[in-house]
Amino acid sequence: MTNVIACIDGSSLSEYVTSASVWAAKQLSCPLILLHSLEKDESRTEEDLSGSIGFGSREHLLDELVELDAKRAKLALEHGKMILDNAKSYALQAGAKQVAQLQRHGDLVESLAELEEDTRLIVLGRLGDHHTMNAHTIGSHIERVARSQHRPILISIGEFTPPKNFMIAYDGREAADNAIARIAKSPLLLGLKCHLVMAGDDTPGRREKLEAAQVMLEEEGFQVTASIQAGKIYPVLTQYRDDHNIDLMVMGAYAHSKVRQFFVGSNTSKMIIESNIPLLILR
């Protein structure tokens, strides 16, 4: 797991995704790969066209369509290269040390799966190229990537500013403790003030779990403010975020927990849409 992968699509958010990925690559001291996926055109294939147009007197139409598809593919390659060149130039100006470009044919989720072994962090933008007119539309791949990937995912939302603090949504389960251990050992968030937040009842058992997680982080050099906030997960996290001017929200997609149901379940879209700060998803 050696690279930060920035998913670049040429949309208005590509610059912000690049900024976020440069910050992450610096924090992790690892190379940055700018990835652009050339996804399949939704138009019909040559075989489909041959069946609908037929041959004989109209065969020239098929030839023209095939030629048009070839031109379209060539233009897509050139456009993708231009997108990557611009992103690389921006990344280098922003201080990135090692920047590589990668253009892949096929679905973005499939491309990320093929790169997963050498991936340390994935960076995505909230809005994709097909959603620039709707500020409340999630990028077409975010939820699919969140469900399929086993690597951390940083979601850039709007203009990216390097965070000074972050909030962890913690539920006290074993998977959450494993995520805390990963955060504690990773340089990604080191140097940022940490807010460790549990939603729900303040019981002795939950307080003990929270304090143990706090100690784990503090032993690795983090400055931690820990608290249990009464209420349901979504309103607790959003209210705390606003009250404490949180710059980055960290959430774990924990199996069978309320946090997983909240984030990876039916409320995924709501959280990403309504958040005004970047989100880091730990798997």
C-alpha positions as CSV (number, residue, x, y, z in Angstrom):
1,M,0.0,0.0,0.0
2,T,2.3,2.7,-1.3
3,N,0.3,5.3,-3.3
4,V,-2.3,8.0,-3.0
5,I,-4.8,7.6,-5.9
6,A,-6.5,10.8,-7.0
7,C,-9.5,10.1,-9.2
8,I,-9.6,12.9,-11.8
9,D,-12.5,13.3,-14.2
10,G,-12.0,16.8,-15.6
11,S,-15.0,18.3,-13.6
12,S,-14.9,21.5,-11.7
13,L,-13.9,19.5,-8.6
14,S,-10.8,18.0,-10.1
15,E,-8.6,20.9,-8.8
16,Y,-9.9,20.3,-5.3
17,V,-9.4,16.6,-5.5
18,T,-5.8,17.2,-6.6
19,S,-5.3,19.6,-3.7
20,A,-6.6,17.1,-1.2
21,S,-4.5,14.3,-2.7
22,V,-1.3,16.4,-2.6
23,W,-2.0,17.2,1.1
24,A,-2.5,13.5,1.8
25,A,0.6,12.4,-0.2
26,K,2.7,14.9,1.8
27,Q,1.3,13.7,5.1
28,L,1.9,10.1,4.2
29,S,5.3,10.7,2.4
30,C,4.2,8.6,-0.5
31,P,3.8,9.0,-4.3
32,L,0.7,10.4,-5.9
33,I,-1.0,8.8,-8.8
34,L,-3.5,10.8,-10.9
35,L,-6.1,8.4,-12.3
36,H,-8.4,9.1,-15.2
37,S,-10.8,6.3,-16.3
38,L,-12.1,6.1,-19.9
39,E,-15.4,4.5,-19.3
40,K,-17.3,2.6,-22.0
41,D,-19.6,4.7,-24.1
42,E,-23.2,3.9,-23.5
43,S,-23.9,4.0,-27.2
44,R,-24.3,0.7,-29.1
45,T,-21.4,-1.4,-30.2
46,E,-20.4,-2.3,-33.8
47,E,-22.2,-5.6,-33.4
48,D,-25.4,-3.9,-32.2
49,L,-25.3,-1.4,-35.1
50,S,-24.7,-4.1,-37.7
51,G,-27.9,-5.9,-36.5
52,S,-30.0,-2.8,-36.6
53,I,-28.7,-1.1,-39.8
54,G,-28.1,-4.2,-41.9
55,F,-25.7,-4.6,-44.7
56,G,-25.9,-4.2,-48.4
57,S,-27.0,-0.7,-49.5
58,R,-26.6,0.7,-46.0
59,E,-23.3,-0.9,-45.1
60,H,-21.5,2.4,-45.6
61,L,-23.5,3.8,-42.7
62,L,-22.0,1.2,-40.4
63,D,-18.5,2.1,-41.7
64,E,-19.0,5.7,-41.0
65,L,-20.3,5.0,-37.5
66,V,-17.3,2.8,-36.8
67,E,-15.0,5.5,-38.1
68,L,-16.8,8.0,-35.9
69,D,-16.4,5.8,-32.8
70,A,-12.7,5.5,-33.5
71,K,-12.4,9.3,-33.7
72,R,-14.4,9.7,-30.5
73,A,-12.1,7.2,-28.8
74,K,-9.0,9.1,-30.0
75,L,-10.4,12.4,-28.8
76,A,-11.3,10.8,-25.4
77,L,-7.7,9.7,-25.0
78,E,-6.3,13.1,-25.9
79,H,-8.8,14.8,-23.6
80,G,-7.9,12.5,-20.8
81,K,-4.2,13.2,-21.3
82,M,-4.9,16.9,-21.2
83,I,-6.8,16.5,-17.9
84,L,-4.0,14.5,-16.4
85,D,-1.3,17.0,-17.6
86,N,-3.2,19.9,-16.1
87,A,-3.7,18.0,-12.8
88,K,0.0,17.0,-12.7
89,S,1.1,20.6,-13.3
90,Y,-1.2,21.8,-10.5
91,A,0.1,19.0,-8.1
92,L,3.7,19.9,-8.7
93,Q,3.1,23.6,-8.1
94,A,1.3,22.6,-4.9
95,G,4.4,20.9,-3.7
96,A,3.9,17.2,-4.6
97,K,7.3,15.4,-4.9
98,Q,6.4,12.3,-6.9
99,V,3.5,12.5,-9.3
100,A,2.5,9.8,-11.9
101,Q,-0.3,9.7,-14.4
102,L,-2.5,6.8,-15.2
103,Q,-5.2,6.5,-17.8
104,R,-7.3,3.3,-17.8
105,H,-10.0,2.0,-20.0
106,G,-13.1,0.7,-18.2
107,D,-15.1,1.4,-15.1
108,L,-13.5,3.5,-12.3
109,V,-14.5,1.0,-9.6
110,E,-12.8,-1.8,-11.6
111,S,-9.7,0.3,-12.1
112,L,-9.4,1.0,-8.4
113,A,-9.9,-2.7,-7.6
114,E,-7.0,-3.6,-9.9
115,L,-4.8,-1.0,-8.2
116,E,-5.9,-1.8,-4.7
117,E,-2.8,-3.8,-3.7
118,D,-0.6,-0.8,-4.1
119,T,-3.1,1.8,-2.9
120,R,-2.8,3.5,0.5
121,L,-5.6,6.1,0.1
122,I,-8.2,7.0,-2.5
123,V,-9.3,10.6,-3.1
124,L,-12.6,11.4,-4.7
125,G,-14.7,14.5,-5.3
126,R,-18.3,14.8,-4.2
127,L,-19.6,15.8,-7.6
128,G,-18.7,14.0,-10.8
129,D,-18.4,15.3,-14.4
130,H,-22.0,14.6,-15.2
131,H,-23.4,16.4,-12.1
132,T,-22.0,19.9,-12.4
133,M,-25.4,21.4,-12.7
134,N,-26.8,19.9,-9.5
135,A,-25.1,20.9,-6.3
136,H,-27.0,18.2,-4.4
137,T,-26.0,15.3,-6.6
138,I,-23.4,12.8,-5.4
139,G,-20.7,11.9,-7.9
140,S,-21.8,8.8,-9.7
141,H,-19.0,6.5,-8.3
142,I,-18.7,7.5,-4.6
143,E,-21.1,5.1,-3.1
144,R,-20.0,2.2,-5.3
145,V,-16.4,2.9,-4.4
146,A,-17.2,3.2,-0.7
147,R,-19.0,-0.2,-0.8
148,S,-16.4,-2.1,-2.8
149,Q,-13.1,-0.7,-1.6
150,H,-11.0,-1.9,1.4
151,R,-8.8,1.2,1.4
152,P,-9.4,4.5,3.1
153,I,-11.3,7.0,1.0
154,L,-11.0,10.8,1.3
155,I,-13.9,12.6,-0.2
156,S,-13.1,16.2,-1.1
157,I,-16.1,18.5,-0.8
158,G,-15.7,21.9,-2.5
159,E,-12.4,23.9,-2.3
160,F,-9.9,22.0,-0.2
161,T,-8.0,23.6,2.7
162,P,-5.5,21.5,4.7
163,P,-7.4,20.6,7.9
164,K,-6.2,21.7,11.4
165,N,-8.5,19.3,13.2
166,F,-10.6,16.3,12.7
167,M,-13.5,14.4,14.3
168,I,-13.8,10.7,14.7
169,A,-17.2,9.1,14.9
170,Y,-16.6,6.3,17.4
171,D,-19.0,3.6,18.6
172,G,-16.8,1.5,20.9
173,R,-16.9,-1.7,18.9
174,E,-13.9,-3.9,18.0
175,A,-13.8,-2.6,14.4
176,A,-13.9,0.9,15.7
177,D,-11.0,0.2,18.0
178,N,-9.1,-1.2,15.1
179,A,-9.7,2.0,13.1
180,I,-8.5,4.0,16.1
181,A,-5.3,1.9,16.1
182,R,-4.8,2.6,12.4
183,I,-5.3,6.3,12.8
184,A,-2.9,6.4,15.8
185,K,-0.1,4.6,13.8
186,S,-0.7,6.6,10.5
187,P,1.0,9.9,9.8
188,L,-2.0,11.1,7.8
189,L,-3.7,13.0,10.6
190,L,-0.7,13.4,12.9
191,G,-0.3,17.0,14.0
192,L,-4.1,17.7,13.8
193,K,-6.2,18.2,16.9
194,C,-8.5,15.2,17.4
195,H,-12.2,15.3,18.5
196,L,-13.3,11.8,19.5
197,V,-17.1,11.7,19.7
198,M,-19.6,9.0,20.7
199,A,-23.3,9.4,20.1
200,G,-25.9,7.9,22.6
201,D,-26.0,7.1,26.3
202,D,-23.2,8.0,28.6
203,T,-22.7,4.7,30.5
204,P,-19.7,3.6,32.5
205,G,-18.9,0.9,29.9
206,R,-19.0,3.3,27.0
207,R,-17.1,5.9,28.9
208,E,-14.3,3.3,29.6
209,K,-14.1,2.4,25.9
210,L,-13.9,6.1,24.9
211,E,-11.2,6.8,27.4
212,A,-9.2,3.8,26.2
213,A,-9.4,5.0,22.6
214,Q,-8.4,8.5,23.8
215,V,-5.3,7.1,25.5
216,M,-4.4,5.1,22.4
217,L,-4.3,8.2,20.3
218,E,-2.6,10.4,22.9
219,E,0.2,7.8,23.3
220,E,1.0,8.4,19.6
221,G,1.2,12.1,20.0
222,F,-2.4,13.2,19.2
223,Q,-4.1,16.0,21.2
224,V,-7.5,14.6,21.9
225,T,-10.8,16.0,23.1
226,A,-13.2,13.1,23.9
227,S,-16.9,13.3,24.6
228,I,-20.2,11.4,24.6
229,Q,-23.1,13.3,23.1
230,A,-26.7,12.3,23.8
231,G,-28.8,11.7,20.7
232,K,-28.8,9.9,17.4
233,I,-25.7,9.6,15.2
234,Y,-26.5,12.0,12.4
235,P,-27.7,15.1,14.4
236,V,-25.0,14.5,17.0
237,L,-22.2,14.5,14.4
238,T,-23.5,17.4,12.4
239,Q,-24.1,19.6,15.4
240,Y,-20.7,18.8,17.0
241,R,-19.1,19.5,13.6
242,D,-20.7,22.9,13.4
243,D,-20.2,23.8,17.1
244,H,-16.5,23.0,17.1
245,N,-15.6,24.2,13.5
246,I,-14.4,20.7,12.5
247,D,-12.3,20.6,9.3
248,L,-12.4,16.9,8.6
249,M,-14.9,14.1,9.6
250,V,-13.5,10.6,10.0
251,M,-16.0,7.7,9.9
252,G,-15.6,4.0,9.8
253,A,-17.8,1.7,7.8
254,Y,-18.0,-0.9,10.5
255,A,-19.9,-4.1,9.8
256,H,-23.2,-4.5,11.7
257,S,-22.8,-1.3,13.6
258,K,-25.1,1.8,13.6
259,V,-22.3,3.8,12.1
260,R,-22.1,1.4,9.1
261,Q,-25.9,1.4,8.7
262,F,-25.8,5.2,8.9
263,F,-23.0,5.8,6.5
264,V,-23.0,3.0,4.0
265,G,-26.7,2.4,4.2
266,S,-29.7,4.5,3.3
267,N,-28.3,7.8,4.7
268,T,-25.0,7.8,2.7
269,S,-26.3,10.3,0.2
270,K,-27.7,12.6,2.9
271,M,-24.4,12.7,4.8
272,I,-22.2,13.5,1.8
273,I,-24.6,16.0,0.4
274,E,-25.1,18.0,3.6
275,S,-21.5,17.9,4.7
276,N,-19.5,21.1,4.2
277,I,-16.2,19.5,5.1
278,P,-14.1,16.6,3.7
279,L,-14.9,13.1,4.8
280,L,-12.5,10.3,5.5
281,I,-14.0,6.8,5.3
282,L,-12.1,4.0,7.0
283,R,-12.8,0.4,6.0
